[in-house]
Amino acid sequence: MTSEKSNDAPSSVPPAPVSGWWLVGPVLALMLAAVALVGTTVWLAADEIDRTVVSGSQRLADSALRTMQREIALWAKDYAFWGATVENLVVSPDPAWAEANVGQYVFNTFGTTATVAVDARDEVIYYASDRRRPSPPEGFARTVVEAVAPLIEQARAAPLAEPVGHSGIVAVGDLVLLAGAAAITPERKSQQDLRPHPRPVLIFVRQLDMAAFDRLSERFDLPDFRLLRDAASASAHACPVADVRGNVIGFVDWTPERPGDAILNRLMWPLAAIGLALAAIGCLTLRRVVGANRDLHAQAHALHVANEQLSENTTRVRSALQRAEHATRAKSSFLAGISHELRTPLTAIIGFSQILKLQHRPGRERSREQEYAEIIHDSSQHLLNLVNDILDLSKIESGGYELEESWIDVGREARTVRSLLVHEAERRGVEVGVDVPENLPALYGDPKSFRQIVINLMSNALKFTERGGWARLAVRIEPDGGLVIEVADNGTGIAPEDQGEIWEAFKRARNPGLAKAEGSGLGLHLVKVLAELHGAEVGLESAPGDGTRVWVAFGPERVRVVTI
């Protein structure tokens, strides 16, 4: 039986090709997810970098404020723990000393704006403000004392053996001030000083204005560092600023760097353009993020180390300055001691040589021994004058020179000086004149210092005037009531380039005509120092070959008319 293939059976059909378009959706979704994942990763990394940078800048801002507070506390402590401060601010207030040491000098050196000192009852005993700034409102010192009352209490609570500086920030009206306070304490203390008692306090004040924050911005690399009083205008990373009572009075704000934003700006378009390289780009980005983060941490650490080194160097410099001041005081004490030791034998030599000189009989020729005695007497007298000058200078430098002031008869003093120097003038062949008007008013000052000023000026005039010349002492009253002592001569004169230096200790003019004149170079320096102790001004006019005119001008507050 044969079978036949049926023509009606269905034929075999190949399967339809599968379309690949359906993969586009998942691929696009995968690519979008990858882009989103990478973008989110980059964004999170950039945001972490920004947060790290902001956190580091917050630490720097806090370090800047703490450094500034630590510095002003150290300044206040250094000046409060100084015997000269006790003497010239509390015991015997000296405005001139205060201006030169805790007044304008401190403002120029440290950038503070005001200095206030209070006694044990919190009464203001000294106040000064920076002349370069607008004058503070009336009652500013009292307001500052009330504002920093907690600092004053902390300063007084410090050990009696040595003060401790305290600092803080206060708000006075629209002003925000940084204040440092320390109890004024003697360096050498008596038993009375070591007993518990309220002490006077020295306060340094510095206004936290834009100039102060500009310096902090440059020093700590904090761009646009500023102080804001309104919390609404402060950014999220701003740090609160509390006053000495713990009340928030403002915020320090700045514009921190945002390296994460910069990274996003660089990577946004490459990420959109090259989706197939997302993984590589992500890896590179993460590597760069880690590297950038490491660099930022390294920079922050290096800046912190540099800041600590700067603080240590500042402390070392301050210690070196204190050691130098102690050495200067020791030198002055040594000079004072050795000068006292020299005066005793010199006085004996002068006395015995005077006796030998007086043995000369009129009509008889002087013996060689008498000539030698006269040379010994003159040389010893010159050496004694030099020792006296050094002794006076050492007393002044060590702060041991005290003025014993009373009313001085200027005319009588002028005539006394002339009688003391007339023999020296005759020996040198110089004519001495005194021009003193009648009915001169009295001068309030130290008679010994006043006579020393006049003697030094007249002695200089005699030394530097050739034989046959003249030297004149004149006294006159100025229109404003001040009194002027003037000494003029027709001697060799002083070159203009030397006139500024001759007021310094041991400095002499380089005029060849003066080379043979004896002297230590202390005369005019002592005149200037003694005059400044009296609040007087000194001046000089001279030209080579035309003589010299030197004057000392006392203010009208030291002059009064003598009533009979």
C-alpha positions as CSV (number, residue, x, y, z in Angstrom):
1,M,0.0,0.0,0.0
2,T,1.5,3.3,-1.0
3,S,0.9,6.5,0.7
4,E,0.9,9.9,-1.0
5,K,1.9,13.1,0.4
6,S,-1.1,15.3,1.0
7,N,-0.9,18.7,-0.7
8,D,-3.3,20.1,1.8
9,A,-0.8,19.9,4.8
10,P,0.5,23.3,6.1
11,S,4.0,24.3,5.2
12,S,6.8,25.1,7.8
13,V,7.1,29.1,8.4
14,P,10.3,30.6,9.9
15,P,9.8,32.7,13.1
16,A,9.5,36.5,12.7
17,P,12.7,38.4,13.6
18,V,12.7,39.9,17.1
19,S,12.9,43.7,17.1
20,G,15.6,45.3,19.3
21,W,13.8,48.5,19.9
22,W,12.4,47.2,23.0
23,L,15.9,47.4,24.5
24,V,16.0,51.2,24.0
25,G,13.7,51.8,26.9
26,P,15.6,49.7,29.4
27,V,18.9,51.0,28.1
28,L,17.7,54.6,28.3
29,A,16.2,53.9,31.7
30,L,19.5,52.3,32.7
31,M,21.5,55.2,31.3
32,L,19.2,57.7,33.0
33,A,19.5,55.8,36.2
34,A,23.3,55.7,35.8
35,V,23.3,59.4,35.0
36,A,21.1,60.1,38.0
37,L,23.2,57.9,40.2
38,V,26.5,59.4,39.0
39,G,25.0,62.9,39.2
40,T,23.6,62.3,42.6
41,T,27.0,60.8,43.7
42,V,28.9,63.8,42.3
43,W,26.4,66.2,43.8
44,L,26.6,64.6,47.2
45,A,30.4,64.5,47.0
46,A,30.5,68.2,46.0
47,D,28.1,69.0,48.8
48,E,30.2,67.1,51.3
49,I,33.3,69.0,50.1
50,D,31.4,72.3,50.6
51,R,30.3,71.2,54.1
52,T,33.9,70.2,55.0
53,V,35.2,73.6,53.7
54,V,32.5,75.5,55.6
55,S,33.2,73.5,58.7
56,G,36.9,74.2,58.4
57,S,36.2,77.9,57.9
58,Q,34.0,77.9,61.0
59,R,36.8,76.5,63.0
60,L,39.1,79.2,61.5
61,A,36.5,81.9,62.4
62,D,36.3,80.7,65.9
63,S,40.1,80.5,66.1
64,A,40.3,84.1,64.8
65,L,38.0,85.4,67.5
66,R,39.8,83.4,70.2
67,T,43.2,84.5,69.0
68,M,42.1,88.2,69.0
69,Q,40.7,87.8,72.5
70,R,43.9,86.0,73.7
71,E,46.1,88.7,72.3
72,I,44.2,91.6,74.0
73,A,44.2,89.7,77.3
74,L,48.0,89.3,77.1
75,W,48.5,93.0,76.3
76,A,46.3,94.0,79.3
77,K,48.2,91.6,81.6
78,D,51.7,92.7,80.4
79,Y,50.9,96.4,81.0
80,A,49.0,95.8,84.3
81,F,51.9,93.8,85.8
82,W,54.3,96.6,85.6
83,G,55.6,98.8,88.4
84,A,55.6,101.9,86.2
85,T,51.8,101.4,85.6
86,V,51.1,101.3,89.3
87,E,53.2,104.4,89.9
88,N,52.0,106.5,87.0
89,L,48.4,105.5,86.8
90,V,47.4,104.8,90.5
91,V,50.0,106.3,92.9
92,S,51.0,109.5,91.1
93,P,49.0,109.9,87.9
94,D,51.3,111.1,85.1
95,P,49.3,112.0,81.9
96,A,52.5,112.3,79.9
97,W,53.7,108.9,80.9
98,A,50.2,107.4,80.3
99,E,50.0,108.9,76.8
100,A,53.5,107.5,75.9
101,N,52.9,104.0,77.3
102,V,49.3,103.0,77.6
103,G,47.7,105.7,75.4
104,Q,48.5,106.6,71.8
105,Y,51.6,104.3,71.8
106,V,49.4,101.3,72.5
107,F,46.9,102.4,69.9
108,N,49.6,102.7,67.2
109,T,51.3,99.5,68.2
110,F,48.4,97.1,68.8
111,G,45.5,98.7,66.9
112,T,43.4,99.2,70.1
113,T,41.1,102.2,70.2
114,A,40.7,103.1,73.8
115,T,42.3,102.6,77.2
116,V,40.5,102.8,80.5
117,A,41.8,102.4,84.1
118,V,39.5,102.2,87.1
119,D,40.3,102.3,90.8
120,A,39.1,99.8,93.5
121,R,35.7,101.5,93.5
122,D,35.3,101.3,89.7
123,E,35.8,105.0,89.3
124,V,37.6,106.0,86.1
125,I,41.1,107.2,86.9
126,Y,42.4,107.3,83.3
127,Y,40.8,107.3,79.9
128,A,42.3,107.9,76.4
129,S,41.0,107.2,72.9
130,D,42.8,107.0,69.5
131,R,43.2,110.5,68.1
132,R,43.1,109.0,64.6
133,R,39.4,108.0,65.0
134,P,36.3,110.1,65.6
135,S,35.8,111.1,69.2
136,P,33.6,108.6,71.2
137,P,30.4,110.0,72.7
138,E,30.4,111.6,76.1
139,G,30.4,109.1,79.0
140,F,31.9,106.4,76.8
141,A,34.5,105.4,79.4
142,R,31.8,105.0,82.1
143,T,29.6,103.0,79.6
144,V,32.6,100.7,78.8
145,V,33.2,100.1,82.6
146,E,29.6,99.1,83.2
147,A,29.6,96.8,80.1
148,V,32.8,94.9,81.1
149,A,31.9,94.6,84.8
150,P,32.1,90.8,84.6
151,L,35.7,91.1,83.2
152,I,36.6,93.5,85.9
153,E,35.4,91.0,88.6
154,Q,37.3,88.2,86.9
155,A,40.5,90.3,86.8
156,R,40.3,91.1,90.5
157,A,39.7,87.5,91.3
158,A,43.1,86.6,89.8
159,P,46.0,85.6,92.2
160,L,47.6,88.6,94.0
161,A,51.0,87.3,93.0
162,E,50.5,87.9,89.3
163,P,47.5,89.2,87.4
164,V,45.7,87.2,84.7
165,G,44.3,88.8,81.6
166,H,40.6,88.3,80.8
167,S,38.9,89.3,77.6
168,G,35.5,89.3,76.0
169,I,33.2,91.1,73.6
170,V,30.6,93.7,74.6
171,A,28.1,95.9,72.7
172,V,28.0,99.6,73.5
173,G,25.2,101.2,71.6
174,D,25.9,100.5,67.9
175,L,29.5,99.6,68.6
176,V,30.8,96.1,69.2
177,L,34.0,96.2,71.3
178,L,36.6,93.7,72.2
179,A,37.9,94.3,75.7
180,G,40.8,92.9,77.7
181,A,41.1,93.5,81.5
182,A,43.8,92.8,84.1
183,A,44.3,93.9,87.7
184,I,47.0,96.5,88.1
185,T,49.6,94.7,90.3
186,P,53.1,95.8,91.5
187,E,56.0,93.7,90.3
188,R,57.6,93.9,93.7
189,K,55.0,93.3,96.3
190,S,54.9,94.3,100.0
191,Q,53.1,92.4,102.7
192,Q,50.3,94.9,102.3
193,D,50.0,94.2,98.6
194,L,49.6,90.4,99.3
195,R,46.7,90.9,101.5
196,P,43.3,90.4,99.9
197,H,42.0,93.8,98.7
198,P,40.1,95.2,95.7
199,R,42.7,96.3,93.0
200,P,42.5,98.8,90.3
201,V,42.0,97.4,86.8
202,L,43.5,98.3,83.4
203,I,41.2,97.8,80.4
204,F,42.2,97.8,76.7
205,V,39.4,98.3,74.2
206,R,39.4,97.5,70.5
207,Q,36.5,98.4,68.2
208,L,35.4,95.5,66.0
209,D,34.9,97.5,62.9
210,M,35.5,96.7,59.2
211,A,39.2,97.4,59.4
212,A,39.6,94.9,62.2
213,F,37.7,92.2,60.3
214,D,39.6,93.0,57.1
215,R,42.9,92.2,59.0
216,L,41.4,89.0,60.3
217,S,40.1,88.1,56.8
218,E,43.6,88.4,55.4
219,R,45.3,86.7,58.3
220,F,43.0,83.7,58.5
221,D,41.9,83.5,54.8
222,L,38.2,84.1,55.5
223,P,36.8,86.0,52.5
224,D,34.4,88.9,53.3
225,F,34.8,88.3,57.0
226,R,32.3,90.6,58.8
227,L,30.1,91.1,61.9
228,L,26.3,91.1,61.6
229,R,24.0,92.3,64.4
230,D,20.8,91.0,62.7
231,A,20.2,87.2,62.7
232,A,17.9,87.5,59.7
233,S,20.8,88.6,57.5
234,A,23.2,85.9,58.7
235,S,23.9,82.8,56.6
236,A,23.4,79.3,57.8
237,H,27.1,78.8,58.6
238,A,27.5,82.1,60.6
239,C,28.8,81.7,64.1
240,P,27.0,83.5,67.0
241,V,29.0,86.0,69.1
242,A,28.2,86.2,72.8
243,D,29.1,89.1,75.1
244,V,30.7,88.7,78.5
245,R,27.3,88.0,80.1
246,G,26.5,85.2,77.6
247,N,24.0,87.1,75.5
248,V,24.2,86.7,71.8
249,I,24.9,90.2,70.3
250,G,25.6,89.3,66.7
251,F,27.0,86.8,64.2
252,V,30.3,86.6,62.4
253,D,29.7,85.7,58.8
254,W,31.9,85.2,55.7
255,T,31.8,83.9,52.2
256,P,33.4,80.5,52.2
257,E,34.9,78.9,49.2
258,R,32.8,76.2,47.5
259,P,35.1,73.9,45.5
260,G,32.2,71.5,45.1
261,D,30.2,73.9,43.0
262,A,33.2,74.5,40.8
263,I,33.5,70.7,40.3
264,L,29.8,70.4,39.4
265,N,30.1,73.2,36.8
266,R,33.1,71.5,35.2
267,L,31.5,68.0,35.1
268,M,27.9,68.8,34.2
269,W,28.3,69.0,30.4
270,P,30.8,66.2,30.1
271,L,28.4,63.9,32.0
272,A,25.5,64.8,29.7
273,A,27.6,64.3,26.5
274,I,29.4,61.1,27.3
275,G,26.9,58.8,29.0
276,L,28.9,55.7,28.0
277,A,31.8,56.8,30.1
278,L,29.8,57.4,33.2
279,A,31.5,54.9,35.3
280,A,35.0,56.1,34.4
281,I,33.9,59.7,34.9
282,G,32.4,58.7,38.3
283,C,35.6,57.1,39.3
284,L,37.7,60.0,38.2
285,T,35.4,62.4,39.9
286,L,35.5,60.5,43.2
287,R,39.3,60.4,43.0
288,R,39.4,64.1,42.4
289,V,36.9,64.6,45.3
290,V,39.0,62.6,47.6
291,G,42.1,64.4,46.5
292,A,40.5,67.8,46.8
293,N,39.2,66.9,50.3
294,R,42.6,65.7,51.3
295,D,44.2,68.9,50.0
296,L,41.7,71.1,51.8
297,H,42.2,69.3,55.1
298,A,46.0,69.6,54.6
299,Q,45.7,73.3,53.9
300,A,43.4,73.8,56.9
301,H,45.9,71.9,59.1
302,A,48.9,73.8,57.7
303,L,47.1,77.1,58.4
304,H,46.2,76.0,61.9
305,V,49.9,75.0,62.5
306,A,51.1,78.3,61.1
307,N,48.7,80.2,63.3
308,E,49.9,78.3,66.4
309,Q,53.5,79.0,65.4
310,L,52.7,82.7,65.0
311,S,51.2,82.8,68.5
312,E,54.2,81.1,69.9
313,N,56.5,83.5,68.1
314,T,54.5,86.4,69.4
315,T,54.9,85.1,72.9
316,R,58.7,84.6,72.5
317,V,59.1,88.1,71.1
318,R,57.1,89.5,74.0
319,S,59.3,87.6,76.4
320,A,62.5,88.8,74.7
321,L,61.2,92.4,75.0
322,Q,60.6,91.9,78.7
323,R,64.1,90.5,79.1
324,A,65.5,93.5,77.3
325,E,63.6,95.9,79.5
326,H,64.9,94.0,82.6
327,A,68.4,94.2,81.2
328,T,68.0,98.0,80.6
329,R,66.8,98.5,84.2
330,A,69.8,96.4,85.5
331,K,72.2,98.5,83.4
332,S,70.7,101.7,84.8
333,S,71.0,100.3,88.3
334,F,74.6,99.3,87.7
335,L,75.4,102.8,86.4
336,A,73.8,104.4,89.4
337,G,75.7,102.2,91.8
338,I,79.1,102.7,90.1
339,S,78.5,106.4,89.8
340,H,77.9,106.6,93.6
341,E,81.1,104.6,94.1
342,L,83.1,107.0,92.0
343,R,81.8,110.2,93.5
344,T,83.3,109.5,97.0
345,P,87.0,109.3,95.9
346,L,86.5,112.0,93.4
347,T,85.3,114.4,96.1
348,A,88.4,113.6,98.2
349,I,90.7,114.2,95.2
350,I,89.0,117.5,94.4
351,G,89.3,118.7,98.0
352,F,92.9,117.8,98.5
353,S,93.9,119.2,95.1
354,Q,92.1,122.4,96.0
355,I,94.1,122.6,99.2
356,L,97.4,122.2,97.2
357,K,96.3,124.9,94.8
358,L,95.6,127.4,97.6
359,Q,99.1,127.0,98.9
360,H,100.3,129.3,96.2
361,R,101.5,132.7,97.6
362,P,101.0,135.9,95.6
363,G,104.3,137.1,94.1
364,R,105.8,133.7,94.2
365,E,106.3,131.5,91.2
366,R,104.0,128.4,91.2
367,S,105.8,125.1,91.8
368,R,105.3,122.2,89.4
369,E,103.5,120.4,92.2
370,Q,100.9,123.2,92.4
371,E,100.5,123.1,88.6
372,Y,100.0,119.4,88.8
373,A,97.5,119.9,91.6
374,E,95.5,122.4,89.4
375,I,95.5,119.9,86.5
376,I,94.3,117.2,88.9
377,H,91.6,119.5,90.3
378,D,90.3,120.5,86.9
379,S,90.4,116.9,85.6
380,S,88.7,115.6,88.7
381,Q,86.0,118.3,88.5
382,H,85.3,117.4,84.9
383,L,85.1,113.7,85.7
384,L,82.8,114.4,88.7
385,N,80.5,116.4,86.3
386,L,80.5,113.4,83.9
387,V,79.7,111.0,86.8
388,N,76.8,113.3,87.9
389,D,75.4,113.4,84.4
390,I,75.6,109.6,84.1
391,L,74.0,109.2,87.6
392,D,71.1,111.6,86.6
393,L,70.6,109.7,83.3
394,S,70.5,106.3,85.0
395,K,68.0,107.6,87.6
396,I,65.8,108.9,84.8
397,E,66.0,105.7,82.7
398,S,65.3,103.5,85.8
399,G,62.3,105.6,86.8
400,G,64.0,106.6,90.1
401,Y,64.3,110.3,89.3
402,E,61.6,112.2,91.2
403,L,60.9,115.9,90.8
404,E,60.7,117.9,94.0
405,E,58.7,120.8,92.6
406,S,58.2,124.3,94.2
407,W,58.0,127.9,93.0
408,I,61.4,129.0,91.6
409,D,62.8,132.6,91.5
410,V,64.0,132.4,87.9
411,G,66.0,135.7,88.0
412,R,67.9,134.6,91.1
413,E,68.6,131.2,89.6
414,A,70.0,132.9,86.4
415,R,72.3,135.1,88.4
416,T,73.4,132.2,90.5
417,V,74.4,130.2,87.4
418,R,76.3,133.2,86.0
419,S,78.3,133.4,89.3
420,L,79.0,129.7,89.2
421,L,80.4,129.9,85.6
422,V,82.1,133.3,85.6
423,H,85.5,131.8,86.6
424,E,85.2,129.2,83.7
425,A,84.2,132.0,81.3
426,E,87.2,134.1,82.3
427,R,89.5,131.1,81.9
428,R,88.2,130.5,78.4
429,G,88.1,134.3,77.5
430,V,84.4,134.3,76.8
431,E,82.1,137.2,77.8
432,V,79.0,136.0,79.7
433,G,75.8,138.1,79.7
434,V,72.5,137.7,81.5
435,D,69.4,139.4,80.3
436,V,66.7,139.0,82.9
437,P,63.7,141.5,83.1
438,E,62.5,142.9,86.3
439,N,59.5,141.4,88.1
440,L,59.7,138.0,86.5
441,P,56.9,135.6,87.5
442,A,57.8,132.5,89.4
443,L,58.1,129.1,87.7
444,Y,56.8,125.9,89.2
445,G,59.3,123.1,88.9
446,D,62.2,121.2,90.4
447,P,64.9,123.8,91.4
448,K,67.7,121.3,91.0
449,S,66.6,120.2,87.6
450,F,66.0,123.8,86.5
451,R,69.5,124.8,87.5
452,Q,70.9,121.7,85.8
453,I,69.2,122.8,82.6
454,V,70.6,126.3,82.7
455,I,74.1,125.2,83.7
456,N,74.2,122.6,80.9
457,L,73.1,125.1,78.3
458,M,75.6,127.8,79.4
459,S,78.4,125.2,79.8
460,N,77.8,124.1,76.2
461,A,77.9,127.7,75.0
462,L,81.3,128.2,76.8
463,K,82.8,125.0,75.5
464,F,82.0,125.7,71.8
465,T,82.8,129.4,71.7
466,E,86.3,130.6,70.8
467,R,88.3,133.0,73.0
468,G,87.0,136.5,72.5
469,G,83.4,135.4,71.8
470,W,80.3,135.8,73.9
471,A,77.5,133.7,75.5
472,R,74.2,135.2,76.7
473,L,71.5,133.8,78.9
474,A,68.1,135.4,78.4
475,V,64.7,134.9,80.0
476,R,61.4,136.2,78.4
477,I,57.7,135.8,78.9
478,E,55.7,134.6,75.8
479,P,52.3,136.3,74.8
480,D,50.5,133.2,76.0
481,G,52.0,133.5,79.5
482,G,54.7,130.8,79.0
483,L,58.3,131.3,80.1
484,V,61.3,130.8,77.8
485,I,65.0,130.2,78.8
486,E,67.3,131.0,75.9
487,V,71.1,130.7,75.6
488,A,72.8,132.1,72.6
489,D,76.5,132.3,71.5
490,N,78.6,133.3,68.6
491,G,80.6,130.0,68.6
492,T,81.4,127.5,65.9
493,G,77.8,126.5,65.3
494,I,76.3,123.1,64.3
495,A,75.7,121.7,60.8
496,P,72.0,121.0,59.9
497,E,72.6,117.3,59.5
498,D,73.8,117.0,63.1
499,Q,71.1,119.1,64.8
500,G,68.7,116.2,65.1
501,E,71.2,113.8,66.7
502,I,72.8,116.0,69.4
503,W,69.7,115.7,71.6
504,E,70.5,111.9,71.9
505,A,72.7,110.5,74.6
506,F,76.4,110.4,73.9
507,K,75.9,112.1,70.5
508,R,78.0,115.1,69.5
509,A,78.2,117.2,66.4
510,R,80.8,116.2,63.8
511,N,82.0,119.8,63.2
512,P,85.8,119.8,63.1
513,G,85.8,123.0,65.2
514,L,84.2,121.0,68.0
515,A,86.7,118.1,68.1
516,K,88.9,119.7,70.8
517,A,86.0,120.5,73.1
518,E,85.7,118.2,76.0
519,G,82.4,116.6,76.9
520,S,80.5,113.3,77.1
521,G,77.6,114.2,74.8
522,L,75.1,114.0,77.7
523,G,74.5,117.7,78.3
524,L,71.8,118.4,75.8
525,H,70.3,115.0,76.2
526,L,69.8,115.7,79.9
527,V,68.4,119.1,79.1
528,K,65.8,117.5,76.8
529,V,64.8,114.8,79.3
530,L,64.6,117.2,82.3
531,A,62.6,119.6,80.2
532,E,60.1,116.9,79.1
533,L,59.7,115.9,82.7
534,H,58.4,119.4,83.2
535,G,56.2,119.3,80.1
536,A,58.5,121.8,78.4
537,E,59.6,122.0,74.8
538,V,63.2,122.4,73.6
539,G,64.5,123.9,70.3
540,L,67.7,124.8,68.5
541,E,68.8,127.1,65.7
542,S,72.4,127.0,64.5
543,A,74.6,127.3,61.5
544,P,78.3,126.6,61.1
545,G,80.2,129.8,61.9
546,D,77.1,131.7,63.0
547,G,76.7,130.5,66.6
548,T,73.9,128.6,68.2
549,R,70.7,129.5,69.9
550,V,69.0,127.0,72.2
551,W,65.8,127.5,74.2
552,V,63.5,125.7,76.6
553,A,59.9,126.8,76.7
554,F,57.7,126.1,79.8
555,G,54.0,126.2,79.4
556,P,51.8,129.0,81.0
557,E,50.3,126.5,83.5
558,R,53.7,126.5,85.3
559,V,54.1,130.3,85.5
560,R,52.4,132.7,87.9
561,V,52.9,136.3,88.8
562,V,54.6,136.9,92.1
563,T,52.4,139.2,94.3
564,I,54.0,141.2,97.1
